[in-house]
């Protein structure tokens, strides 16, 4: 798969270049995910609430950025959409953090275990 291609504990940590490629892949995946979420949010505000495109864009971006709604919502359907999109935006924020931090935390833990395992092997050989 695109993102789930991590080395096992017994494997040597990947090079800095491959780690950079991994981070770029994760960032691109997250970018597509966020852009798709902005498009869905903008369209939802426009079609369900009747907001202008720019107002829908602002509201979608503000919710996805964790800031909150801007302006009033005019319709009951718009309020339901805004509520559900706010919950979705919170999940996008959490998923985004996980997607960006996972390769970093994996590398730190992998290097820590790799170094510890190989120091024990060197001490046993010596």
Secondary structure, 3 states (H helix, E strand, C coil): CCCCCCCCCCCCCCCHHHHHHHHHHHHHHHHHHHHHHHHHHHHHHHHHHCCCHHHHHHHHHHHHCCCCCCCCCCCHHHHHHHHHHHHHHHHHHHHHHHHHHHHHHHHHHHHHHHHHHHHHHHHHHC
